[in-house]
C-alpha cells in the first residue's frame, strides 16, 4: 500500500465486507430514513442552438 500497489483480492474482500455490514444494518433496523430526490424536469433543446449537442 505504501508503494501504491493494491491487492485486487483485498479490495474485493473489503468491498464485500462493507456491503454486508450495510445490508446487516438495514435488515436489523426498525426504521430507515432516506432522502428521495425529485427528478429534474427535462429541458427541451433550444431550436436556435447550432452547437450540435442534443441532436
Phi, psi and omega per residue, in radians:
X1 nan -0.670 -3.112
X2 -1.158 -0.537 -3.140
X3 -1.515 -0.011 -3.136
X4 1.552 0.177 3.132
X5 -1.756 2.158 -3.126
X6 -2.014 2.326 3.129
X7 -1.345 2.056 -3.105
X8 -1.056 -0.576 3.123
X9 -1.134 -0.705 3.130
X10 -1.179 -0.644 3.116
X11 -1.088 -0.818 -3.141
X12 -1.112 -0.745 3.138
X13 -1.075 -0.770 3.135
X14 -1.115 -0.709 3.125
X15 -1.093 -0.755 3.124
X16 -1.148 -0.672 3.114
X17 -1.110 -0.769 -3.140
X18 -1.172 -0.695 3.116
X19 -1.112 -0.717 3.113
X20 -1.146 -0.642 3.122
X21 -1.136 -0.759 3.117
X22 -1.141 -0.750 3.123
X23 -1.071 -0.720 3.119
X24 -1.087 -0.726 3.132
X25 -1.095 -0.760 3.128
X26 -1.138 -0.703 -3.095
X27 -1.255 -0.533 -3.088
X28 -1.648 -0.093 3.128
X29 -1.465 2.546 3.066
X30 -1.381 -0.616 -3.101
X31 -2.427 2.442 3.054
X32 -2.207 2.208 3.135
X33 -1.843 2.238 3.126
X34 -2.276 2.778 3.057
X35 -1.775 2.017 3.088
X36 -1.711 2.023 -3.102
X37 -1.436 2.460 3.076
X38 -1.272 2.389 3.093
X39 -1.191 2.470 3.125
X40 -1.288 2.432 3.135
X41 -1.147 2.476 -3.135
X42 -1.272 2.361 3.110
X43 -1.636 2.473 3.108
X44 -1.425 2.540 -3.123
X45 -1.166 2.553 3.122
X46 -1.332 2.098 -3.114
X47 -1.154 -0.309 -3.139
X48 -1.583 -0.016 -3.115
X49 -1.457 2.090 -3.135
X50 -1.860 0.403 -3.073
X51 -1.306 -0.360 3.137
X52 1.622 -0.119 3.122
X53 -1.525 2.525 3.057
X54 1.506 0.198 3.128
X55 -1.978 nan nan
